[in-house]
Every structure is written in C-alpha cells, then in structure tokens.
C-alpha cells in the first residue's frame, strides 16, 4: 500500500504544474504593440534587424500582409481596445479621452472571468499642458511635482485593467519617463539602470507570474513605446548595428524589398517597390555618418523590444501557459517621419538634474541627453515597399506587420502567410470570440453602441478574404476608403488617388484620371461613412 501511495504522490508531483488540461476552453490573450515600427523592420517581414523571437512567433504562426491600423498612435490604440473607429470613441484627434460608453477589451473580458493587465503606453486620456511654458518644461523634467497627469477616471486601471504599469502620455524619456504610474499612483523615482522597454517587459512578466497562480485565463496588453522617438537606446544594443546602415536609405530600401520578396510577404508581379516619398537621396546627404547613427539607434530599440518578447515567451513556457496563449503582434502605424521638434508640450528641455537635453547638435542619438528623430528619408526606407509613413492613410501609414501565434489553436497553420484584409477594429471581436464573451449593452453605466469590427478567426481559417466590404480612414485631413480591391487615398488637402490593390498593392499606379467615375463613386461612399462615423454635434 505504501508503494502505491508513493507512486500516486510522484504522479501528482510530476503533473501538478501542467496547465494544458486545466483551461481547454478560454485561452489567454496577449497583445504586443510596437510604436512607430516600420513595415519591414522585423526579420520575418524582410528586415535586417535581429528579431529572432518575433521571427519565431511567425515561423510557428500566421503572418498577415494586409492588416491595417488607424495610421496614428492614439487613434489605433482606441480602435484596438474598443472595436470601433477612433472618431466613434472620442479619439478623432490627439489628446482626447476614450469614451466611457465604448467598452474596452479589458472591461469585457474582466466581466467574463479573465484577469486583465497592461504594461506600457496608454495615450487615451485627455492630456493638457500647463498654461505657463516654463512651468510645463519643469513638470516634464520631474522638477515640478504632480501626481495626476490626466483625469483619473480615464486611466487604464479605471477602464478594465486590474493592473497597469506604464505611462499615461504618449511620448517618453526612455530613461526617466514622464507620467509613469502604477494604476492611479505616480511613480516618482526610477533606478539608475531604468530603461522603458525593459520596464514594460519586466512588468508583463510579473503579471504573467501573478495571473498564473489560479485557473482564470488572462488578457495582457503589452503596449511598448519603442521605437517611437526620441531615439533612446542602450549602448550594447547600438553596438550590434555599427556600420550596418552606412550605405544609406536608398540601398536599405532596396534590400528591404528583396527581403520582403524572399519572405513571401510581397509579390513583385503586383507589388512593385514604391518610391521613397521623402524625395531625398543618400548621395546628396551631407551628414552621412550622423544619419546612419540614427538608424543604428532605431534598430537597437527594435532589437531590445524583441529581446523582451523572448523573455515574455520564456515566462509563458515556465508557467505552463504558452500553448494556450494567443499572441497578437502589431504596430500602431508606420515609421515616423518626424524630426526637429524643440522642447515643448511633451518634450522636456532638461533631465531631472537640470542638465540640458540636446535636440540637434549631438554626436549620436541614444543617451538621455539627446533627443533624436528618425526623419522622413529613413522612415520611407523602412516602410518598404510602401509609400509614405505615420499619419498618412496610404499603406506606408496604415498597414502593419501582424503576427498571430497560438500553439493549441493554430495547428496546421504554422509559418503561413495570409493575404486577407483586416483592420485593428477586428481585434476586440476576435478576443470576444476566443473568450466566448458577448459585447455588453451597458458599460460604466452608459448604453453602448455596436462594434464596427469582425472577428479575424474566419480570415485565419481562410473562409473569407476580408473582414469588411468597406474600410474607412481619416486622420487630420488625410483619408482613404477601401471597397473590395479598390482603394482611394489622399493627403490632407490633396486630391483623391485611385488604386486597384489586387494588381497594385503598393499604390504606384494612380488610376484617377483614367477612371473618374470610380473615384466619384467611392468618394461619395467616403462622405457617407464620414457622416455616419463622425456625425456633426
């Protein structure tokens, strides 16, 4: 009898940590978002940056080639969390608050038995500067005390997240960020070795540890600030890319295009390499070494983000949660063309010790006392094969790399490339389907309105080729509409251009003059959608 008892206890010891059978239904859901990532930055989308962990997710999951966002940081984040267009939930412009009658993924899943956690950038609260410019700069550099960075009711911890470690505002000093909080409480000091990307990873790992202590599934939103400017990177990461970009942005764009072809992301037959809309040529650049250092810093930031993905995956495996965890990876918009903003609304002029931050005349970007930007020439290169960049409603602004990974649920789909068309508004409905949850009629005491998005599960199963008959974009005057294979796009105050996306995936052949009736027809639909989505007050 004692021998039988010993064998039984040994069996329990061996299998008590295994969770593969404990949660056969509802999976964990982890959304990892990069900030201002180029379409072809990561290795599995043709890039030279070392991203083995994201590449590993792609090799064992599904990569999408035509998944779209809202072309800007906070509008995309609003759409992701609510399943609606940003205009419908209060985020048609920067600095506005997410509507309380639009349920977030966290609010719905928490009510349906999920743990909910977030690490990183919120950027969905109304952020107001102080009336006095000098006071604002002191506030940004931690030399004027404040514990409240926006209305508390708009913080993540009051929008469905049990735990939030991260920033409320949209721009950060990676070594000492402004608006850093834990739930409602300001984090007023950070250690000397603090680095924002590592902080986001560390807190994500901590929450996986915490949430794995019981049988409840969890939803984790990992909202990185990287590689958004300023170009702040760690020396050991920068060193890995020394000299890699010395040939310049023209050569890089061509290499990225060949990488995209080799990865199977684009087909040169219907996706020629579009021109770099910056109009700048490396041969004309007068500060080649200085410019190359900016791209080295950008690559280092992406590299560190990928290292964090690897650490998070390791933790999921250690806790037995990996196989039944759905991981979604995407970016909020294309690479940023921004450069040259001086200290101001969300950009400090000094660190907390009062040392001046240099905005242009420095040897290389990377450390805290520099505030570097990538600029439009590099942004145009790393958004290969597309035109334009962040903010614009062309593919370079609103098309994102998108990886779906789920060992328990995607068997037979490993290392596949999906050409279907989807949008970030589809993520909330997808999460609800995975969690077997319904969208509520009331949230925060207010009546909700129906979501715009649709689940991407049928798209993954290749039962459909698009989640929507019509997709709409508008941001700061830039705009687009897609119906089937047809798309119209325009810059702010620009004329509509017309493209057939089946034969011209990269928007290189404007058919507007050849088919004016088609443009008029689609422009009329865009106006109807605009009125429906963003009705006048």
Buried (B, 14 or more C-beta within 10 A) or exposed (E): EEEEEEEEEEEEEEEEEEBBEEBEEBBBBBBBBBBBBBBBBBBBBBBBBBBBBBBBBBBBBBBBBBBBBBBBBBBBBBBBBBBBBBBBBBBBEBBBBBBBBBBBBBBBBBBBEBBBBBBBBBBBBEBEBBEEEEEBBBBBBBBEEEEEBBBBEBBBBBBBBBBBBBBBBBBBBBBBBBBBBEBBEBBEEBEEEBBBBBBBBBBBBBBBEBBBEEEEBBBBBBBBBBBBBBBBBBEEBBEEBEEBBBBBBBEBBBBBBEBBBEBBBBEEEEBBBBEBBBEBEBEEBEEBEBBBBBBBBBBBBBBBBBBBBBBBBEBBEBBBBBBBBBBBBBBBBBBBBBBEBEBEBBBBBBBBEEEEBBBEEBEBBBBBBBBBBBBBBBBBBBBBBBBBBBBBBBBBBBBBBBBBBBBBBBEEBEEBEBBBBBBBBBBBBBBBBBBEBEBBEEBBEEEBBEBBBBBBBBBBEEEBBBBBEBBBBBBBEBBBBBBEBBBBBBBEEEEBBBBBBEEBBBBBEBBBEEBEEBBEEBBEBBEEBBEEBBEEE
